[in-house]
Every structure is written in structure tokens, then in C-alpha cells.
Amino acid sequence: MAEEQLFKVTIDNITIEVPAGTSILEAARKIGGDVTPPAMCYYSKLKGTGGKCRTCLVEVSKGSEKDPRPMPKLVASCRTTVMDGMEVKNITSSKVVDARAGVVEFLLINHPLDCPICDQAGECHLQDLSYEHGDAGTRFEFEKRTFKKVDLGDKIQLHMTRCILCYRCVYLADQLTNKRVHGVLDRGDHAQIATYIKESLDNEFIGNVIDVCPVGALTDRTFRFKNRVWFLKPQNAHRDCPTCSGKATVWLRGDEVFRVTARKDEWGEVEDWICNECRFDKKLTSDWVIEGPREINRHSVISQNHYTKETKDPQEFLPEILGRKPRILLDIHDVSDVDKPGIDLSLIEGPAHSTDFDTNTNENYESK
């Protein structure tokens, strides 16, 4: 078997070796941290995604060892494969920083900015993107594009006004279902995600469009307006499901299951697709085997104040300082007439009991 060819690529002054054919974005994800460009349309588990949102633009300052010339324009890291000796600038490039701010401004031009009432708030990639790379204000002074909300069946609602046309849901329906009934209609500023003849999305795996949507355009109708995600505790859970792997994340508040989603990795991508029955119909804790708290790796409010590791009592340092166990040698019998004469309560093994006290005194108190 031929040995796999590895290419050496440097991203923001960090060098890594990756297999030939790896995209710059995937190479950056192997490094992790701020070196990784954001991505709103690319999805590693869906073929053909990427190249539409332009948020992952990077500067290639050196093409390769054989051709060290820089690329003349910024390139989409999700669609550009690495070459041996390539050097890439992401956060270290002022051109990338300016371009990304422009892309964010463009994505927000028609966005309603209704985060306070959006179910995606708290786990929205567009929120993260605008906070990290956008500007505080806007230069857009015209009326925004708006659409009416559409129910795609009894479980999914489409709010096209929030959509950024990332095409993820279209690719998912193409590759995960046997009959796609929705897509992008019209062109230019009239383009929209829609079901042309008003068919509902009723395929067994179509609920996954909710998980791949990076904004609040596709939402779970069984969860809408019921709770905020940062009040819920995500738990890994599984069940014996004949349709899918049965591995999911259940979102609890107390013992109540508010929603069920697929498990996601640190880049917000689904690990295992789940079926509609697991997602929409299994809303009791008795339906699931709870494995434990879910690690939320993204910089999210969901991960705040959720203790996933075993808590420990604080260490008592007084015995260490004294070199012995502290003893209280106070005999309070002369003062209170409560404990029996000659008994030091601090020397008793374990907690004090009624036999350690003067029963006659207790009887006197009771009689009073």
C-alpha cells in the first residue's frame, strides 16, 4: 500500500502536516483556536458545501515551495486545497480582518436582528460571527427584505427573513433523504428557500435541517418560545432506535425534556444524524438512557455555570497548620448544666447523643 503523501502548511506562523487534498480550513481546524477561520456555509459532512458565505476568506502569502508567489486575491479556505510549503494568513492579515468585517456587514443587511425573540439565540453562529468580526453600527438605511413565516409540516417552521442562503439544508435534503421537496427559488435579492408546491418536509431524517441551519431560519415547532437554551442543561443520552444511531443530546430543565438535538462537535457540526422520532416524539426522560452532561466546547453561554466534572469539598488546612486535629477542651457544664460532668464534647467519637447530656437538666427544661 502506497504511503500517504503529506503536505506541510503554515497558518498564522503555525506549521502542520496534513494529507494531500486537505482544504486550508480543515488544516486550520486541526490546529484549532483562533487560527481556524469561521464558516457559515461549509459543512464537512455534506458534500458540495462551501464557497457561498465568504466568511472563511484567508490570505495565501506563499503558494508553495515550487511556486512561492502569493495568490493575488483572498481565497475561500473551505474550497482551496493546501500545497506543500504553503503559507497562509488568517487573523495575522489586516486584509482578512477588513474583508471579514465587510462580509459580516453584508450578511446582516437583511437580517432582522431579532435575537431577543429568536430561538437560536445563545447558539447562533451568526451572533458569534457578528460579535467577533462585525461592527457596532450599520450603514444600511433602506427597508430590509422580509418574508412571511411558513410552516413546513407540523414540526418545522421556516422564517426566511433570517436566512443567509448558506444552502446547507438543501444539500442535506439532497444527500440524506430520498426525495428533496425544497430548494432555492428565484434569483438575486428575491432568492429564497421554499417548497415550490407547498409540500411539507416529512422525510424521516428531515429534522436535521434544524441542526445544520447556522441561524434561526429553520426552527423546531415543538420547542419554539418554550425556553432559553442557557437555562437548559444538555445531557448526552441514547436509546434503542431502529431508524438511527439513537445517540442524541437531550436538553433538560429539572426532569423535563424540552427538546432533543443531534450531538455536535466543537465546530457545531452534527456527529450522528438522528431521526424525527427521536427528535420530536421522545420527550420523556424515561425514553432515554442519560449518560451525563454534554461538553459544550464552543464559546457559548450554554457552557457557563454548568458543572460537568465531579465537585470536591474544600480542603481543611487547620489540622495541617496545627500538626494535629483541633480539640475544643471547653467543659460548659459549669456554665449551662447541659452536658454531664467530666464529659468533653469535643472528645466524643462522632456526634453527641442524648446520653451525653444531663437528662435531669433536660427534664427540668421540659417542665419549665
CORHULIN-V346746 format. One record per residue. N is the residue number from 1. RES is the residue in three letters. PSI is psi in radians with two decimals (NA if undefined). OMEGA is omega in whole degrees, -180 to 180 (999 if undefined). Layout:
# CORHULIN-V346746
n->N res->RES psi->PSI omega->OMEGA
n->N res->RES psi->PSI omega->OMEGA
This chain:
# CORHULIN-V346746
n->1 res->MET psi->2.30 omega->-177
n->2 res->ALA psi->2.49 omega->180
n->3 res->GLU psi->2.41 omega->-178
n->4 res->GLU psi->2.31 omega->-179
n->5 res->GLN psi->2.28 omega->180
n->6 res->LEU psi->2.42 omega->176
n->7 res->PHE psi->2.47 omega->178
n->8 res->LYS psi->2.18 omega->-180
n->9 res->VAL psi->2.48 omega->180
n->10 res->THR psi->2.13 omega->180
n->11 res->ILE psi->2.09 omega->-178
n->12 res->ASP psi->0.81 omega->176
n->13 res->ASN psi->0.24 omega->175
n->14 res->ILE psi->2.15 omega->-176
n->15 res->THR psi->2.43 omega->-180
n->16 res->ILE psi->2.64 omega->176
n->17 res->GLU psi->2.28 omega->-178
n->18 res->VAL psi->2.75 omega->178
n->19 res->PRO psi->2.64 omega->176
n->20 res->ALA psi->2.46 omega->-178
n->21 res->GLY psi->-0.10 omega->178
n->22 res->THR psi->2.41 omega->177
n->23 res->SER psi->2.79 omega->178
n->24 res->ILE psi->-0.68 omega->-179
n->25 res->LEU psi->-0.78 omega->179
n->26 res->GLU psi->-0.62 omega->176
n->27 res->ALA psi->-0.72 omega->179
n->28 res->ALA psi->-0.59 omega->178
n->29 res->ARG psi->-0.51 omega->177
n->30 res->LYS psi->-0.53 omega->176
n->31 res->ILE psi->-0.80 omega->177
n->32 res->GLY psi->-3.11 omega->178
n->33 res->GLY psi->-2.68 omega->-177
n->34 res->ASP psi->-0.21 omega->179
n->35 res->VAL psi->-0.44 omega->-176
n->36 res->THR psi->2.13 omega->177
n->37 res->PRO psi->2.62 omega->175
n->38 res->PRO psi->2.74 omega->179
n->39 res->ALA psi->2.21 omega->-180
n->40 res->MET psi->-0.39 omega->-179
n->41 res->CYS psi->-0.47 omega->-178
n->42 res->TYR psi->2.42 omega->178
n->43 res->TYR psi->1.98 omega->-171
n->44 res->SER psi->-0.45 omega->-177
n->45 res->LYS psi->0.00 omega->179
n->46 res->LEU psi->2.06 omega->-178
n->47 res->LYS psi->2.43 omega->176
n->48 res->GLY psi->-0.18 omega->-180
n->49 res->THR psi->2.81 omega->178
n->50 res->GLY psi->2.81 omega->176
n->51 res->GLY psi->0.18 omega->-177
n->52 res->LYS psi->-0.62 omega->-175
n->53 res->CYS psi->-0.46 omega->178
n->54 res->ARG psi->0.29 omega->178
n->55 res->THR psi->-0.28 omega->-176
n->56 res->CYS psi->0.35 omega->180
n->57 res->LEU psi->2.41 omega->177
n->58 res->VAL psi->2.88 omega->178
n->59 res->GLU psi->2.17 omega->176
n->60 res->VAL psi->1.79 omega->-176
n->61 res->SER psi->-0.27 omega->177
n->62 res->LYS psi->2.10 omega->-175
n->63 res->GLY psi->-0.86 omega->-180
n->64 res->SER psi->3.11 omega->176
n->65 res->GLU psi->-0.68 omega->-179
n->66 res->LYS psi->-0.60 omega->179
n->67 res->ASP psi->1.53 omega->-173
n->68 res->PRO psi->0.03 omega->-179
n->69 res->ARG psi->2.46 omega->177
n->70 res->PRO psi->2.69 omega->174
n->71 res->MET psi->2.40 omega->-172
n->72 res->PRO psi->-0.44 omega->-178
n->73 res->LYS psi->2.86 omega->173
n->74 res->LEU psi->2.51 omega->-177
n->75 res->VAL psi->2.69 omega->176
n->76 res->ALA psi->2.03 omega->-175
n->77 res->SER psi->-0.42 omega->-179
n->78 res->CYS psi->-0.31 omega->-177
n->79 res->ARG psi->0.04 omega->-178
n->80 res->THR psi->2.13 omega->-180
n->81 res->THR psi->2.65 omega->-178
n->82 res->VAL psi->2.68 omega->173
n->83 res->MET psi->2.70 omega->-178
n->84 res->ASP psi->2.13 omega->-180
n->85 res->GLY psi->0.07 omega->-179
n->86 res->MET psi->2.49 omega->176
n->87 res->GLU psi->2.26 omega->-173
n->88 res->VAL psi->2.48 omega->175
n->89 res->LYS psi->2.26 omega->176
n->90 res->ASN psi->-1.55 omega->-180
n->91 res->ILE psi->-0.19 omega->179
n->92 res->THR psi->0.02 omega->-179
n->93 res->SER psi->2.18 omega->177
n->94 res->SER psi->-0.53 omega->178
n->95 res->LYS psi->-0.73 omega->-180
n->96 res->VAL psi->-0.76 omega->-180
n->97 res->VAL psi->-0.78 omega->180
n->98 res->ASP psi->-0.73 omega->-179
n->99 res->ALA psi->-0.70 omega->-179
n->100 res->ARG psi->-0.66 omega->176
n->101 res->ALA psi->-0.65 omega->177
n->102 res->GLY psi->-0.69 omega->178
n->103 res->VAL psi->-0.74 omega->179
n->104 res->VAL psi->-0.75 omega->178
n->105 res->GLU psi->-0.70 omega->179
n->106 res->PHE psi->-0.75 omega->-180
n->107 res->LEU psi->-0.51 omega->-177
n->108 res->LEU psi->-0.06 omega->-177
n->109 res->ILE psi->-0.86 omega->-178
n->110 res->ASN psi->0.03 omega->180
n->111 res->HIS psi->2.40 omega->-175
n->112 res->PRO psi->-0.27 omega->-178
n->113 res->LEU psi->0.79 omega->-179
n->114 res->ASP psi->0.73 omega->-179
n->115 res->CYS psi->-0.67 omega->-179
n->116 res->PRO psi->-0.39 omega->-180
n->117 res->ILE psi->0.14 omega->-177
n->118 res->CYS psi->2.34 omega->-180
n->119 res->ASP psi->-0.31 omega->-179
n->120 res->GLN psi->-0.18 omega->-178
n->121 res->ALA psi->2.34 omega->-179
n->122 res->GLY psi->-0.37 omega->177
n->123 res->GLU psi->0.46 omega->-176
n->124 res->CYS psi->2.18 omega->180
n->125 res->HIS psi->-0.48 omega->178
n->126 res->LEU psi->-0.60 omega->174
n->127 res->GLN psi->-0.85 omega->180
n->128 res->ASP psi->-0.77 omega->-178
n->129 res->LEU psi->-0.80 omega->-178
n->130 res->SER psi->-0.60 omega->179
n->131 res->TYR psi->-0.69 omega->-175
n->132 res->GLU psi->-0.52 omega->-172
n->133 res->HIS psi->-0.10 omega->-176
n->134 res->GLY psi->3.09 omega->177
n->135 res->ASP psi->2.81 omega->-178
n->136 res->ALA psi->-0.54 omega->-177
n->137 res->GLY psi->-3.09 omega->178
n->138 res->THR psi->2.62 omega->178
n->139 res->ARG psi->-0.03 omega->-176
n->140 res->PHE psi->2.11 omega->-175
n->141 res->GLU psi->0.14 omega->-175
n->142 res->PHE psi->2.98 omega->180
n->143 res->GLU psi->2.36 omega->-178
n->144 res->LYS psi->2.70 omega->176
n->145 res->ARG psi->2.34 omega->-179
n->146 res->THR psi->2.66 omega->176
n->147 res->PHE psi->2.76 omega->175
n->148 res->LYS psi->2.59 omega->175
n->149 res->LYS psi->2.48 omega->-179
n->150 res->VAL psi->2.30 omega->175
n->151 res->ASP psi->2.02 omega->177
n->152 res->LEU psi->1.28 omega->-173
n->153 res->GLY psi->-2.96 omega->-176
n->154 res->ASP psi->0.04 omega->-176
n->155 res->LYS psi->-0.37 omega->-174
n->156 res->ILE psi->2.38 omega->174
n->157 res->GLN psi->2.39 omega->178
n->158 res->LEU psi->2.11 omega->175
n->159 res->HIS psi->1.50 omega->-170
n->160 res->MET psi->-0.40 omega->-179
n->161 res->THR psi->-0.49 omega->-180
n->162 res->ARG psi->-0.20 omega->-172
n->163 res->CYS psi->2.46 omega->176
n->164 res->ILE psi->0.23 omega->178
n->165 res->LEU psi->0.94 omega->178
n->166 res->CYS psi->-0.27 omega->177
n->167 res->TYR psi->0.07 omega->-178
n->168 res->ARG psi->-0.79 omega->-177
n->169 res->CYS psi->-0.55 omega->179
n->170 res->VAL psi->-0.79 omega->178
n->171 res->TYR psi->-0.66 omega->179
n->172 res->LEU psi->-0.80 omega->180
n->173 res->ALA psi->-0.60 omega->178
n->174 res->ASP psi->-0.70 omega->-170
n->175 res->GLN psi->-0.31 omega->-175
n->176 res->LEU psi->-0.29 omega->-179
n->177 res->THR psi->2.86 omega->-179
n->178 res->ASN psi->-0.07 omega->180
n->179 res->LYS psi->1.86 omega->179
n->180 res->ARG psi->2.24 omega->-179
n->181 res->VAL psi->0.13 omega->177
n->182 res->HIS psi->2.80 omega->-179
n->183 res->GLY psi->-2.86 omega->-179
n->184 res->VAL psi->2.10 omega->179
n->185 res->LEU psi->2.67 omega->178
n->186 res->ASP psi->-3.10 omega->-175
n->187 res->ARG psi->2.89 omega->177
n->188 res->GLY psi->-2.40 omega->-178
n->189 res->ASP psi->-0.01 omega->175
n->190 res->HIS psi->-0.08 omega->-177
n->191 res->ALA psi->2.44 omega->-179
n->192 res->GLN psi->2.67 omega->171
n->193 res->ILE psi->2.24 omega->-177
n->194 res->ALA psi->2.82 omega->169
n->195 res->THR psi->1.98 omega->-167
n->196 res->TYR psi->-0.72 omega->-179
n->197 res->ILE psi->0.50 omega->174
n->198 res->LYS psi->0.58 omega->175
n->199 res->GLU psi->2.55 omega->177
n->200 res->SER psi->2.74 omega->178
n->201 res->LEU psi->1.75 omega->-172
n->202 res->ASP psi->0.26 omega->177
n->203 res->ASN psi->2.67 omega->-174
n->204 res->GLU psi->-0.45 omega->-178
n->205 res->PHE psi->0.14 omega->-173
n->206 res->ILE psi->-0.32 omega->178
n->207 res->GLY psi->-0.29 omega->179
n->208 res->ASN psi->-0.24 omega->176
n->209 res->VAL psi->-0.46 omega->178
n->210 res->ILE psi->-0.71 omega->-178
n->211 res->ASP psi->-0.58 omega->-177
n->212 res->VAL psi->-0.30 omega->180
n->213 res->CYS psi->2.14 omega->-176
n->214 res->PRO psi->-0.19 omega->-180
n->215 res->VAL psi->-2.89 omega->-178
n->216 res->GLY psi->0.59 omega->-178
n->217 res->ALA psi->-0.64 omega->179
n->218 res->LEU psi->2.02 omega->-174
n->219 res->THR psi->2.77 omega->-179
n->220 res->ASP psi->2.00 omega->-177
n->221 res->ARG psi->-0.39 omega->179
n->222 res->THR psi->-0.14 omega->-178
n->223 res->PHE psi->-0.24 omega->-172
n->224 res->ARG psi->2.24 omega->174
n->225 res->PHE psi->0.28 omega->-179
n->226 res->LYS psi->-0.54 omega->-179
n->227 res->ASN psi->2.86 omega->174
n->228 res->ARG psi->2.49 omega->-174
n->229 res->VAL psi->-0.49 omega->-178
n->230 res->TRP psi->-0.14 omega->172
n->231 res->PHE psi->-0.19 omega->-177
n->232 res->LEU psi->2.74 omega->180
n->233 res->LYS psi->1.92 omega->180
n->234 res->PRO psi->2.28 omega->-179
n->235 res->GLN psi->2.38 omega->171
n->236 res->ASN psi->2.34 omega->-180
n->237 res->ALA psi->2.78 omega->177
n->238 res->HIS psi->2.81 omega->177
n->239 res->ARG psi->2.83 omega->179
n->240 res->ASP psi->1.70 omega->-176
n->241 res->CYS psi->2.26 omega->-180
n->242 res->PRO psi->-0.23 omega->-174
n->243 res->THR psi->-0.71 omega->-178
n->244 res->CYS psi->-3.00 omega->-179
n->245 res->SER psi->-0.37 omega->-180
n->246 res->GLY psi->0.08 omega->179
n->247 res->LYS psi->2.12 omega->-174
n->248 res->ALA psi->3.13 omega->172
n->249 res->THR psi->2.12 omega->177
n->250 res->VAL psi->2.40 omega->-176
n->251 res->TRP psi->1.94 omega->-172
n->252 res->LEU psi->2.61 omega->163
n->253 res->ARG psi->1.85 omega->-168
n->254 res->GLY psi->-2.23 omega->178
n->255 res->ASP psi->0.15 omega->-177
n->256 res->GLU psi->2.29 omega->176
n->257 res->VAL psi->1.98 omega->-179
n->258 res->PHE psi->-0.59 omega->178
n->259 res->ARG psi->2.88 omega->177
n->260 res->VAL psi->2.29 omega->178
n->261 res->THR psi->2.92 omega->174
n->262 res->ALA psi->2.72 omega->176
n->263 res->ARG psi->2.42 omega->-178
n->264 res->LYS psi->2.64 omega->178
n->265 res->ASP psi->-3.00 omega->-175
n->266 res->GLU psi->-0.25 omega->178
n->267 res->TRP psi->0.14 omega->178
n->268 res->GLY psi->0.32 omega->180
n->269 res->GLU psi->2.50 omega->-177
n->270 res->VAL psi->2.36 omega->177
n->271 res->GLU psi->-0.80 omega->178
n->272 res->ASP psi->2.23 omega->177
n->273 res->TRP psi->2.46 omega->179
n->274 res->ILE psi->2.73 omega->-177
n->275 res->CYS psi->2.95 omega->-179
n->276 res->ASN psi->-0.57 omega->180
n->277 res->GLU psi->-0.81 omega->178
n->278 res->CYS psi->-0.70 omega->-174
n->279 res->ARG psi->-0.79 omega->-170
n->280 res->PHE psi->-0.48 omega->-170
n->281 res->ASP psi->-0.35 omega->-177
n->282 res->LYS psi->1.52 omega->-175
n->283 res->LYS psi->0.48 omega->175
n->284 res->LEU psi->2.51 omega->178
n->285 res->THR psi->-0.47 omega->179
n->286 res->SER psi->-0.27 omega->178
n->287 res->ASP psi->-0.26 omega->-171
n->288 res->TRP psi->2.69 omega->168
n->289 res->VAL psi->1.89 omega->-176
n->290 res->ILE psi->2.16 omega->-177
n->291 res->GLU psi->-0.56 omega->-179
n->292 res->GLY psi->3.08 omega->-177
n->293 res->PRO psi->2.51 omega->179
n->294 res->ARG psi->2.29 omega->176
n->295 res->GLU psi->2.11 omega->177
n->296 res->ILE psi->1.80 omega->-173
n->297 res->ASN psi->-0.45 omega->-179
n->298 res->ARG psi->2.73 omega->-180
n->299 res->HIS psi->1.47 omega->-171
n->300 res->SER psi->2.63 omega->176
n->301 res->VAL psi->-0.33 omega->-180
n->302 res->ILE psi->-0.57 omega->-176
n->303 res->SER psi->-0.13 omega->-178
n->304 res->GLN psi->2.37 omega->175
n->305 res->ASN psi->0.39 omega->174
n->306 res->HIS psi->1.95 omega->-174
n->307 res->TYR psi->1.94 omega->-178
n->308 res->THR psi->-0.19 omega->180
n->309 res->LYS psi->2.77 omega->-178
n->310 res->GLU psi->2.29 omega->179
n->311 res->THR psi->2.61 omega->-179
n->312 res->LYS psi->2.54 omega->177
n->313 res->ASP psi->2.53 omega->178
n->314 res->PRO psi->2.53 omega->-178
n->315 res->GLN psi->2.41 omega->178
n->316 res->GLU psi->2.04 omega->-174
n->317 res->PHE psi->-0.22 omega->-175
n->318 res->LEU psi->-0.79 omega->178
n->319 res->PRO psi->-0.62 omega->-180
n->320 res->GLU psi->-0.65 omega->-179
n->321 res->ILE psi->-0.76 omega->-178
n->322 res->LEU psi->-0.40 omega->-176
n->323 res->GLY psi->0.11 omega->179
n->324 res->ARG psi->2.95 omega->177
n->325 res->LYS psi->2.25 omega->-178
n->326 res->PRO psi->2.43 omega->179
n->327 res->ARG psi->2.43 omega->176
n->328 res->ILE psi->1.87 omega->-173
n->329 res->LEU psi->0.54 omega->-179
n->330 res->LEU psi->2.16 omega->175
n->331 res->ASP psi->1.88 omega->-173
n->332 res->ILE psi->0.15 omega->-177
n->333 res->HIS psi->-0.69 omega->-178
n->334 res->ASP psi->-0.41 omega->-177
n->335 res->VAL psi->-0.77 omega->-171
n->336 res->SER psi->-0.32 omega->-176
n->337 res->ASP psi->0.55 omega->-179
n->338 res->VAL psi->-0.96 omega->-179
n->339 res->ASP psi->2.74 omega->-179
n->340 res->LYS psi->2.58 omega->179
n->341 res->PRO psi->2.41 omega->177
n->342 res->GLY psi->0.03 omega->179
n->343 res->ILE psi->2.14 omega->173
n->344 res->ASP psi->1.97 omega->-176
n->345 res->LEU psi->-0.50 omega->-178
n->346 res->SER psi->-0.27 omega->-178
n->347 res->LEU psi->-0.01 omega->-179
n->348 res->ILE psi->2.38 omega->176
n->349 res->GLU psi->2.03 omega->-179
n->350 res->GLY psi->-2.98 omega->-179
n->351 res->PRO psi->2.69 omega->179
n->352 res->ALA psi->2.57 omega->179
n->353 res->HIS psi->3.06 omega->-178
n->354 res->SER psi->-0.46 omega->-179
n->355 res->THR psi->-0.25 omega->179
n->356 res->ASP psi->-0.08 omega->-177
n->357 res->PHE psi->2.85 omega->-179
n->358 res->ASP psi->1.84 omega->-177
n->359 res->THR psi->-0.54 omega->179
n->360 res->ASN psi->-0.70 omega->179
n->361 res->THR psi->-0.72 omega->179
n->362 res->ASN psi->-0.71 omega->179
n->363 res->GLU psi->-0.66 omega->178
n->364 res->ASN psi->-0.71 omega->179
n->365 res->TYR psi->-0.70 omega->-178
n->366 res->GLU psi->-0.63 omega->-178
n->367 res->SER psi->-0.49 omega->178
n->368 res->LYS psi->NA omega->999
